[in-house]
Amino acid sequence: MVFNSFGFLFLFFPIFFLAFRWLPRRWCPWALILGSLVFYAVGARRALWQVALLIAMTALGVAGCRALSARGRDRRMLALWVGVTAAPLAFVKLAGLVLAEPPALPLGLSFYTFQLIAFLVYAWKGGQTTPLGVAAGTLMFPKLVSGPIGEAGAILETVRAPRRNKARLDAGLEMFILGLAAKAVVADHLAGVLGQIRTWGVGAVSVPMAWIGVAGYALQLYFDFWGYSLMAVGAARMLGMLLPDNFNHPYCAVSIAEFWRRWHITLGQWFKTHVYIPLGGSRNGTGRMVLATLAVWVLTGVWHGAGWNYLLWGLVMFALIMGERLVYGRALEKLPALGHVYVPLAVALSWVFFITPNPAGAGAYFRRLFGGSGAAGDPQDWLKALRWCWPYLALGGLFSTPLPGKLWRKISGTGAAWALLFALFWVSVYFLATAASDPFLYFSF
């Protein structure tokens, strides 16, 4: 089940919300577990073995937390439980590097595996866990299939004692509607740009059209995942629970390192806590810092997809961040205007590895971007595309900046704001009803 489906918007969530809202607090974790399994089973209804895998992984995490709490800081025991927990995800990701037809990624496996590892490390460090808390915190449907990945202690506390009050309800509803609009109004329309390029073939489009495709995908991916994250945080907040923010205007960053502190924030924090710092981080010399950063970006690349393109993308990000740390970072600090051009350009070009199926496809797209691969089939294709997509590119560019958020905060909670939210919700529903809404992109990661 997806947040932008009529089944979720008008059936599942209203029923669950009303039941959850009036249940005694002690029953809330049980209701969250049951509701989340229903939510997941609907989404995986064509492969119900994935539900069995989710239940087995959750049970494994519960058992691991209990075992690690009982054994104290036994590093070998922690390594064993983390290895067993990560094994299904590692198998799928590595198979993508060696098999022509790798197995499909089970729904949400990347996200709930990382959440379970966070619980295991928390228990190993002496954090107080309960089987009910770990199960509810893992299965919590707003974040189950695409994050955010919560800090273990905070997730356990919020599922144990949700605060069901009007302030959280209002804030959550506002966030949910804004996220739905980001997905249905901006992201889904921009998907058409890349769809046209794939239909025609990258070798047949003009150079300007190839660049519009890159810009469109950069904004589509952002508003797709930011929209999902807003909806996830908003749905949880309406239920009285808190999830961490996942984005902070990343395209306004002035360095690649800052971009990744603003994009998919919880994933970056997870890698920092569980990979970068344990490998030595930046406190043990330049060599150890480079090694730790390389490990993070190799794993980040493979985490995003089971294929060589994603590994290459991770290595590109590693090279850019090392360039900033060791070569030209100070120049960017002194010239923030340059950073505001460099970051969105470099990041948008890096997404080429996401929109092409393999390294050869990525090479072909890069050649077209810079004038190679022969003449275009229709030199005016980019003008035809702009006639329908420019409003969504403009909206994407504007709402990538902090300005709309600043203006919104001035009217948030007023009658005018609620009227606008009402209109946004039904406009979004209209777009969902009149077009085939795309699944959230990060479901495939």
Secondary structure, DSSP 8 states (H G I E B T S, - for coil): --TTSHHIIIIIHHHHHHHHHHS-GGGHHHHHHHHHHHHHHHHTTT-THHHHHHHHHHHHHHHHHHHHHHH-S-HHHHHHHHHHHHHHHHHHHHHHHH-SS-----TTHHHHHHHHHHHHHHHHTT----HHHHHHHHH-HHHHTT-----HHHHHHHHHS----HHHHHHHHHHHHHHHHIIIIIIHHHHHHHHHHHHH-GGGS-HHHHHHHHHHHHHHHHHHHHHHHHHHHHHHHHTT-------S-GGG-SSHHHHHHHSSHHHHHHHIIIIITTTTTTSSHHHHHHHHHHHHHHHHHHHH-SSHHHHHHHHHHHHHHHHIIIIIHHHHHH-HHHHHHHHHHHHHHHTHHHHSSSHHHHHHHHHHHTT-SS--S-TTHHHHHHHHHHHHHHHHHHHTSSHHHHHHHHHTTSHHHHHHHHHHHHHHHHHHHHS-----GGGG-
